């Protein structure tokens, strides 16, 4: 999967959909790439919270400062050893679209994917405080379906509302089952091919990014 996703819903819609118990006043990012802010939903003391933190856990490099790693593709990687096992590090990442680059090198454009008939859903995620970057999150990926595969062989593990509780509270066997289940059916995905350059910052075509309401402040 590429490292770009978007949420085209308002903060009020996110709060309602995820049953947020603790009031939130964050702006919804127009898009999220590794190292920039994204929204996560996590549970603490039985209450659901919404938080804005950067995407990407620290990944050590041989020389120089750590880089960001926002995708959990290999559960056997030692860097995930503690994080993926403990349910307290699970989160839901609100998402409406994820993108992959399309086209020739130097001319790549944005192709967006979304789930039809389900405009807002969750990406299965992990979050925790890190010594290097402070709070950070990452999203789990699995095998891509036929609609995504021409551009990428991985895609996000997307959760429907009835799966949220199982993701947040399940054991490591549940995590493994989610990652290695059959990919979402191709016919369940809508594809938005655009002429927007990959680095353009343009939102999914036809989507309206609504500003957050200040009534929640």
N, C-alpha and C positions, 0 to 999 in steps of 0.2 A: 504494500500500500504506500502511496505517496504521503507526504507529511503536510497535508492541508485539509482542513474541514471547516464547515460553517454552520451557524445556527441562525435561521431566518425568522425566529419567533421572538416575541417580546419577553421581558423578564416576568411579566404577570402570567403569561401563558406557560412559561417554564415552571414557575412556582406552583401553579395549579396542577399541571400534568404530573409533577414528581411529588406532590404532597409535601411541600417544604413547610416545616414547622417553625423555623427560625426566620424572621423577616430578612429580606435581602434587598440591597439597593445598588446592585452592580449594573454597569452597562453591559449589554450583550456585544461581544467583539464581532466586528464585521466578518472576520475570518481568524483562524488560529493556525499558525505554523510553529514548528519547534522553537522554543525559547520565548514565545509570546504568550499572553494571558488567554486562558480558557476557563470555562465554567465546569465545576464538578459538583456532584451531589454525594454527600456521605452521611453516615449515621453516627451519632454520638449520644450516649445515654438514652437510646430509644427514639431520638428525634432526628429528623432529616434536616440537614443544613446545606446551604448553597454557598460556594466559595469560588473566588477567582484567583487562580494560581498559574504559574508558567507550565507549559507543556514540555516534558523531557526530563528524565532522570540523568544524573551525571554519569558519563562514561569516561573512564580513565584512558589517557593516551600515553604513549611511551615518552613523548617529549611535549612539553607545553601544558596548558590548562586543560581541564576536562571539557569534553563536548557534551551535547545533549543527545539522549536517546529516548524517543517518544513512543516506540513500538515494541510490544512484547510479543516476539514471534517464536522464541525457543524457551520453553519453560525449564529446560535442563541447564540453561546458562547460569553459572554460579552467582551472577549479579542479582538474579531474581529469587535466590534460594529462600530468603526470609520473607520477602514481600508477597509472593503469590500464595504462600501457605496460610497466612494469617488473615482472617476475614476483616480485621479492623483496618487493613490497608486497601480494602476494596472501595470502589466508588462507581458512580454512574456518570458518564460524560454526555451531557445533552448534545444532540447532533441532529441536523436535518439533511446535510449533504456532506459527502466526501469527494475529493477530486483526484484525478490522475492527469499527468501531462500527456499530450497527444501531439503527434507531428514530428517533423525533423528537428534535429539539434539546432538550437539557435532560433527556431521558429515555433517552439512548442506552445500549445494553447491549453486552456482549461476545459476538461470534460468532467462534469459533475454527475454523481450518482445519488439517488434518494430512494426511499422506500415508498412505493405508491400506496395510497389509502392509509398511510400512517405518517403524517407530516412531522411529528416530533417523536423521537425515541432516544434510547440510550446506547452508547458504546460501552462495552465492558472495560472498566478501567481499574487502575491501581494508583494510590496516592500515599505519600508519606513525606516527612521532613528529612532532608538530606544535609550533611555537613557542608557540602559545596554550594548548593543553590537554595537551601531552605526548602519550603514546601514545593512539591512538584508532582506531576501526574504523568501517566503513560497509558496507552490503550492497547488491548490485546488484539492480535490479528489471527486470521485463519486462512484456509484455502479459498481462493477466489472462485466465483461461479463463471459460467461461460460468457456472461455479459461484460464482466470486469476483466477477465483473463487476457484479452488482446492488449490491454494496457499495463496489467500488473497481475502477478500470480498470487497476491495476497490482498485481503480486504478486511475491514473492521469486523469484529464479532459484535453484531448488532442485537440488542435485546428488546423484546416486546414487553409491555407493562406487566404482564403476568409472570415474567421471568426476573423482575427486579429483585424481589426478596430472596430468591434462590441464589442470585449472584452475590448479593451483599452478605449473606449469612452461610452459604454453603461451604463445604470442606474442599480440600485440594482435589478430591476426585471430581467434584462438580466443576471446578476450574478446567480440569483436563477434558471433561466431557464437552464443555462449551467450546473449547478451542478446536477440538477434533471432530465436532459434529459436521454433518454434511453442510456445505455452503448454502446460503439462502437461494431460493429458486430465482433463476434469471428473470422470469416473468414478473417477479415481485419488485424489481428495480426499474425506476425511470432513469433515463440517460439524457442529460442536457449537454449537447455538444456546442461549444461556443467558439468565437473567434478571438476571445480575450487572451492576451499573452499570459503565459504562466506567472510572470512576476507582476502582473497588472494590478492585483488587489481588487479586481472586479468581483462582485458577488454573483451567485448563480442567476442566470438570466431569468427574468420574470419574477424573481423573489423580491419582496419588500422588506428591508431591514428596518424595523420599527424602533425608535429610540425608547429607552426605558422610562417609565413614569416616575416622576419625582414625588408622587404622592406616597411612595413607600419609604422615603427618607425619614 
